[in-house]
Amino acid sequence: MKFPKIKAEHIFLIIMLTILIWTGFANLWSNQLTHEHPYSYLAGDAFQHWVRTDGIKQTGNYRYRVDFQTYGYDDVIGDYPPILFHLAIIFSDLSNLPTFDAIYFLIFLSAILASFIMYLIVKDMNRHVAIISFPFMVLLFSGASYSAYTWGHWPSVMSQLFLVGIVWSIKNIDLKKSYLLIAAFFTASILTHTSEAIIGFFFVLFYLAVQLILKKDFKKKFKTLFIAGIISFITSLYYLFIFKNTWAFWQKYQFNIIKETGGSPTVQFWIYGIFSIIILVGFLISVVLLAQKKSNTTILSTIFFLVIGYTNYIGFHSRAFQIRFWWPIYLAPAIGITIYYGLKIIIKKWNSSYSYGLAFVLLLLFLNVGGVATAIPQIPSYQEFSTPGTMDPYRWQAYQWIHENTAQDAKMLFLYGDIYGQTNYLLSIKRVPYKIDFDDLFTSLQKNQSERYFIINIYGDNVNSYPYWKSPFKFGYHLRDTDEFEHGLKKDICDFDYYIYDKVSRDERLPQFNLLLASNFKNKGLEEVFSNQIVSIIKNPTRGEPCV
Amino acid sequence: MSLVSKEQLKNEATYGLILLVIFIVLFKMLFYSESLLSIVRVIASLFWMSIIPGYLLMFYWRSKLNFLERIIIGSVLSMGILGTVSYYIGLLGLNVNLHYLILPLLIIACGIYLSYISLKHTPHKQEE
């Protein structure tokens, strides 16, 4: 048995790992792995993915979606790419972390693993470039890029890990049976978030085109990639059939130009300040190297991922912006290329200590040690950030009570709550949620304090109109078959089993409407069954009877 | 199995153990509010579902890729395969709540078999 010789590279990689975990989720999670409730969830999509995970755990597989996510339908096909949720369940069962922590952990792990893979890819081109590039990847966890995690772009994040795996395996295309690696990463990407696999396919086309032009073993490489394509097509065939009839059916390609994501922060190229210029120079050097027939995977991926980040101008919508979240990984080589080849002009005899020294300086900058980044204009840096997110112990306690004490098919109505506008959040109760329209609640009660009919809407994970199997190869769509769940209609407030409402708000006037309704309910004999400092739950034992 | 391969396996098992210790120390340092037991369990879970199966699956390419590269890529590969198999086996009727035990074991068994086959068919020269 041989104890390994410790190299400078090992220490460097351990430092990078420590920093990435620290900036990624140690700070955000208040240095704890296990939490009492979904922690650091800042948007509805994060809740959606966690609830979907719990749904699969409850049903035991993803043949169908769990009914509380689908307006009560129990035959809705599991149409979301499933790998992330399955891995989260397995990891949760093994580690004893709650599913809401386990799934989030895997997302940060994905980002960190992808950084290391990119380091390996660049190292194959030039070790010094790889070392100098690595610190830039810390910015994965800063600014708009951080919303990829906190706002819940999780399947895309994990699928991009497999996309980086595809790039790595193409770099190693000359390995014996490399098609197995390429096929495995492609399958995983298709089954995690299919759009990244499509981007991977474009990368393969770009790679092959370059090999054809440069006459670099094109036939052999084409054959390997073709075999990999056949294998990944076969291994993902079942899901691809579902995908074709759901996502591809409802979200057809449409050419349009958008400059920003509607819902979440957008990564723009110039947010990296002075480093945007360095990236641009690195990009131009890469193009020149390619033109001089000095292509390698690092150069190709740098060019490709900068360009693909701009496909929002040709109709790729949010998919282009999701790639931009990981620009600190994809474009890091451009930083290394510019700095290394630039300094190489002056310093002819380069050695590793220069590279590590530069990496150390860049780390100090990007981590804003001693406020150095804030003192120099145009330097992007990590800002320490920690938050429990939109869930709090009181609401969580109430939702757990619902989960444990109410019938599976109980009809639940949310009255006013500051956070209830995030409708995916409502699914945390694991019952079919209805929510009163806030504007209608305020105006109706001001007109008539004992109003019984309000605009009430049902909510769920209603992508793809709830597809179901009409016959073995034919799809039906529940929401196309019925208009029963149309939003904006007045409904009887007494036709519910439970009412959930907040007692406090940022605006003190708003909970008064809830309290007025609650007092009406209580006058009619309805009983408060749960209450804490924030939330109350009222039970209606005579659903459908007059209650106000 | 050649002597070289045996020696390599032994050395890499040591590297694996060192990696395990590094992970535990690092996580305890960064997640200091968490109990040590909980951290050990989380890290052991990662080793069970990702690192060990990945290492064994990548052993086939040991002559071309170093330990570090195989561990990193293997972990991702293993996650991809585990998730894919879990989805399909779940559809076939094996409850997802049982997968944590059975599937990593299955991938580890496949990895051991593939490693064994590749060791059997590798000439000593290439290993050296």
Interface residues (C-beta under 8 A of the other chain):
Chain A: M1 K2 F3 P4 L13 I14 L17 T18 I21 W22 A26 W29 S30 N31 Q32 L33 T34 I56 K57 G60 N61 Y62 R63 P82 I83 L84 H86 L87 I89 I90 F91 D93 L94 S95 N96 L97 F105 L109 L113 F116 I117 L120 L161 F162 G165 W168 S169 N172 L175 K176 K177 L181 A184 F185 T187 A188 S189 L191 T192 T235 S236 Y238 Y239
Chain B: E7 K10 N11 A13 T14 Y15 I18 I22 L26 F27 M29 L30 F31 Y32 S33 E34 S38 I39 R41 V42 A44 S45 L46 W48 M49 Y60 W61 K64 L65 L68 E69 I72 I73 S75 V76 L77 M79 G80 I81 L82 G83 T84 S86 Y87 Y88 G90 L91 G93 N95 V96 N97 H99 Y100 L103 P104
